[in-house]
Amino acid sequence: MTVLWAGCESSQQPPIAEPELVVETPPPVMKYGFNLNDYEVVTKKIRRGDTFGALLEAHGIDYPQVHTVLTQIKNQINVRNLQIGKPYTLLYTKDSLPTPKVIIYQPDVANYWVVQLRDSIYGQTFSKPTKVVEQQASGTIYSSLYETMQDNNLNDALTYYLSDIYAWSIDFFRLQKGDRFKVIYTEKFIDDTVSIGIDRVKAAYFEHKGLPLYAFEFESPKLPGAVDYFDATAKNLRRAFLQAPVKFSRISSRYNLKRRIAYYGNRIRPHKGTDFAASVGTPIMATANGTVVKSSYTRGNGHYVTIKHNNVYSTQYLHMKKRKVRKGDFVQQGDIIGWVGMTGNTSGPHVCYRFWKRGKQVDPFKQKLPEAEPISADLKQEYLAYIEPIKYALDCIAFEPEFTTLKTNNENAVTQN
């Protein structure tokens, strides 16, 4: 019998096809070289007292297996230096009885190590690939250099790079409102977006008290690796003495031969040093090369160090918490010689910096201090030709007080504050 489905009275209906069951496979989630979809992932942080062996035992690996793992990887990675607060990740098998198969520890954003705990046991350290990007920035100072960097969404480390470059020519404790800067620098990134620090500053321009100060990085072809900064006329920015023995402190008391103190009946008590207020433990640096001639303690000075730089200049650093150098040590400019404290006659943490010229204590900020050697005559023309395009690029960076302009080799972006 033939059944007519169209226009007939039969109640029979054609069979309905069952929908085909489609199982979608999630896209892989790759991290640390593993597809995380294949594992149960547990991420925790190192706590005080944690050891690598104790971590493994706490996550279900018995001691004999822990011993086997430690023996296998002892020459491959160092598992002893676990840092409190750093993350570690365990990858568990998706079995009825899940067991940890891999542990990954990440001490910083750029590096991590992996230990395979089962089957073929091994340990290996990895570094994420980095990308170096050239950038340009500018800013106008209304409070401090550090706050200007933050307000303009710039890398905070630029503050320290600029302070080092101009450490001999700008008093960063006395920047003025309206001072401004431009800088060309390279910055290192991982995963394209995570900055891991400034690579180098190629050139900078700092306008302080209306005076322009250029700085160009230059490596002498005669001394590979010897990098210094010079101005637009090939003059070395470095001086024989740093402006201050501590970074980013404030001057709490200046050299003043007519200072009066109410505690002593408003009588004149000359202050022949410059006090830099800083928190206890702040590193104190030698402001120039020289030999330590005193490293001692007195009731008034507390822990102090005296450095003879040559037959003309000597410096002294008072009220240290602790001294790092001994009499007879040779120190170089920028070397740490001690730490800020409150020893001796002092009402608060600071370093009193004293300066002698030909045996007489003077105000270092009023001295015309010797300069470093300029570029040699035979290199000067090469230097001027080298900086010409860099100076042009630096001059083309606009000052925009209400905007921060960031430019890379591949793109331009403008961000409003």
N, C-alpha and C positions, 0 to 999 in steps of 0.2 A: 504494500500500500504506500502510496506517495502522499506525504504530508505537505500541504502548501502553507507556508508561513505567512505569506502576504495575503490578507483579506480573507482568511479562513477562520472557521469557528473553533479549531482545535486549541486546547489549553497548553499544549506542549510548546516549550521555548527552546531555542538553540542553546547548546552548552556554552557557558561563559568561561573563557580562558582564564586560568589562574595567573595573576601578575608574577612576572619573574622576579625573584628575590635578588636584589643587588646589594652587595656588601661593599660599602665605600671604605677604601683604605686611606686613613688620614695622611696628609703630607708629612714627610719626615721632619722632625725637629732636631737639627744637628747642633751639637754643642760638645766641645772638648773632643771632637772626633767620633762621637757616638750618636746614634739615633735614640733620643730619649723616649720615643714611643715604645721602644722594646723593653723598657725597664720601669720598675717602680723607683721613683726618684725621691730621695730624702736629703734635704740640705739643712745643715746646722752650722754653728760657730764654735770655734775653739774656746774653751773655758780655762780658767786658771787651774793649773795642775794637770791638764790633759797631756797625755803622751800618745804617740802613734799606736803603740801596742795596746794601751788601755782603751783607745777608741775602737779598735777592731774587736776586742773582747766584749765591749759594751754593746756591739751591734751583732753579736751572735757568732763570732768566730772563736773557736776554742784555742787554748794556748799553744798546743803543738802546731796548729796551722799558722798562728801568729809567728811562732819561731821560724817556721819554714819561710814565710813571706819575708821577714826581716833578714834572714840569711841570704835569700835570693837577690834582694835589692840593695844590699849594703854598699855595693860599689857603683850603684846607678844613681841614687838620689840620697839627699840628706833629710831624714825625717825627724831630726832632733829639734830643729829650730821652728817649732810651731808657735805662732804669735796669737796672743789672746785677742778674740774678736774677729779673726779672719775666718772666712767661710770654707767649709768642706762639704763635698757632695758624695753620697753613696748611691750606687746604681744596683738595685736588687733585681734578681731574676723574677719573672712573672710565673713562678711555679706554685703548686699547692703549698709548698714549704719554701717561701722566698728566702734566698740567702744573698748576702752582698757579694757582688762579683767584681766591682771596681770602686775605688775611692779616689776622689780628685780633691786636691788642696790648692787654694789660690791665695798666695801671700800678698799679691798686688794685682792691679787691673791688667797688667801686661804679661804676667807669667803664671804658670800653674804646673803642677806635676800630677801624673797619673800612675796609680799602682793597680795592676791587674792581680786580683786575689785568688782566682781559680784557674784551672787548666794550665796554660802557659803563663807562669808568674813572671812579671817584669815591672820595672819602674822607669819612668822617663819624664824629663823636664821639657816643657814647651814654652816658647815665647810667641805671643800673638804678633802677627805682622803689623808693622807700623807704617804710617804714611806721613811724610813731611810736607807741610803746606806753607807756602809763603803768604804772609798776611801783612796788611798795613793798618795802622790805627792812628787816631789823634784824640786829643782831649784838652780841655781847659780846666784849670784847677780853681775850685771855689772853697775847698776845705783842706784836704790832704791829698797827696799823690795816690795813696792806697784807696781812699774813698772814691777818687775820680775813676780809678780802674773798675771798682765795683759798680759805680753808677753807670758806666759805659759798657758794662758786661764784657770787660776785658779780663784776660788771664791775670790773676793777682801777682804771679811771678814776674810780670813785667816791671812791677814796682822795684823789685830787688835788682833786676838787670840794669835798669836805668840808674838806680842809686850807685851801683858799682861802677858803671861807665863814667858817671859824672862825680864820683866820690871826691875827686881832687879839686873840682872847680865850682860846685854848687853846694851850698849849705842847705841840706834838705830839711833841717829843723826850722828854717826861716823862709820857706816858700811863700810867695805872695799870691793873693787872690788875683786871678787873671793871667798868671804864668800858664804856659801851655806847651804842648809837646806833640811831635809826630814820631812815628817809629815804623821801620820795616824789619820784620822778624820772621823766623820760621818756627812753626809749632808742630809737635808730634802728636798724631792721633792713632788710636786703635779702633777697630770697628767703625771707622770713618767719622765718628762723632765724639768719642771719649778722648779728651785731651790728657796726655801723660807728661806734659811739660813743654816749656820753651826750649827749642833746640839751640838757637843763637839769635843775636840781634845784629843785623847787617848794617843798619844805619839809624841814626836818631837825630832829632832836632829838638832842642829845649830852649824856650824863650823865657829867661829869668830876669825879672826887673827890666824888661824891655830889651835885653841884650840877647842876640841869637848865638846859640852854641851848637855847632854841628859835631857829629861823631860818626866816623866811618871805620868799620872793622877792616883791618888789613893784616895779611900774613906775609911776612917777608919771604921772598923766594930763596934768600940765602940762609934762612933759619926756618925750615919747615916746622909747623906746629907752634911757632912763636907768634901769637896773635895779640895785637894791641889796637887801641883806638886813637885816631888822629882827626884833627879838624879839617876844614876846607882848604887850609893853606899848608897842610902836611905837618902841623905842629902837634906833638904828642900831648894827649889830654892828661896823661899820668903825671903826677907830681911826686916829689920825694916824700911827702907826708899826706896821709889821709886827713880829711876834714874833722873826723871824730873817731874815737876808739870803740864806739858801739854803734850798731845799726838801729835806725828808727827809734831813737830816744829823743827826749826833749832836754834843752838846756835849762836847768833849774836855777843856776847861779853863774853869772859871767865873771870874768877877770875884772876886778874893780879895786883900785888902790884907795878909793875914798868911801868904801862901804861903811855904813854905820849900823850898829846892832843895838836894838833896844835893851836886850838882856844884859848888855855890858854898859848900861847907862848912856846909850846912844853915842858911845865913843867910836871913833874911827878904828875899824879892824880890817885892814886890807885883805882882800881875797885874791891871791895870786894864781888861782887855778880856775878851770872851767868845769862846773859840775853838770854831768849828764845823768838825769834821773832815768832809772831803768829797774825792772823787776829783778829780785834776787835770782842769781843763776844765769843772767844774760852774759854771753861771752864778751870778754874784753880783748880787743885786738891791738897789736903793736901798730902804731901809725906809720912806721918806717923801718927799714932794715937797720939792725944795730946789734950791739952786744949788751947783755944784761949785766949791769955793774952792781945792782942791789936787788935782792929778793928776800924781804925780811918782814918784821912786825914791830911796830911801836905803839904806844898807848894812843897817840894822837892820829897817826896814819892808818892804824889797823894793818892788815896785810897789804903790802904795796910792792911795786916793782919799778926800778929805775933802769932806763935803757940809754946807753950812749950811742948816738948814731954816727958821729964823726967828731972832729975837733971843734965844731961850731955848735951843734945841736944835741940836746938831751931831752928826754921826756920821762914823766913819772905818772903812775896810776895808783890811786889810793882807795882804801876801804873795801878791798876785795874780800869775798867770802872765802876764796881759796886761790892760791897761786899755782900756776902750771909750770913755770920755768924756774931755773936756778941761776945763781951767779955764774957768769962765764958762758952761758948759752948764747948762741947766735940766733937771732930771730929775723924773719923776713916780714915785710909789710903784709898785714892781714892775718898773721899767725895769732892764734889764741894764746894769751899769756896768763889768763885767770878769768874769774867770774865775778860779776857784781855782787856785793854784799853790804853789810852794815857794820863792819868792824871799825874800831877806832872812834874818834869823836864825830859822830854823824847822827842826824835826826831821822834819816830815811835812807832807803836803798839808792845808791848812786855811785858813780865813779868820778873822783876828782882828778882831772887831767891837767898836769902841769908841764910847762914848756920852757926850756932854757935856750938862750942864744948867747954864745960866748960867755957863759957863766952867769947870766942875768935872767931872772924869770920875766917872761914877756907874755903878752896876749897873742896866742897863735893865729887868731883870726885877723890880726893887723900886720902880719908879717908877709913879706914877698918871698914866698918859699921857692926853693930851687925846682926846676922842671926836669923831666926825664929827657933823654936824648931824642932829638927829632929824627925824622927819616933822613938817611944819608943822601947826599946830593945826587948820586947816580941812580937812586931809586925814586926820587921825588917826581920826575916827569912820568914815570910808570904809574905811580900812585895817583897823580892828578888825572891821568887818562882813565884809570880804573874806576875812580869815583864819579866821573862825569855823568854817566847814565843813571847811577844810583842817586846822585844829588838831584838830578832832574825829576826822578820819580818821587823823591822826598818832597821837593818843592811843590809838586802837583797835588799832594794830599791837602784837602781843604780842612780848615778849622771850622767845625760846626758845633758850637756849645750845646745845642739841644739835641744833637743827633750824634751817634757813633757810626762812623763809616768803616766797614771791614771789607777788605778786598783780597781775594785770593787769585791765584794764577788762572783759575777756571771760571770764577763767578764774582759778581759784586752783590753785596747785600747791604741794605740800609735799615737800621733798627732804631725806632724812636724810643727815647727814654720815657 
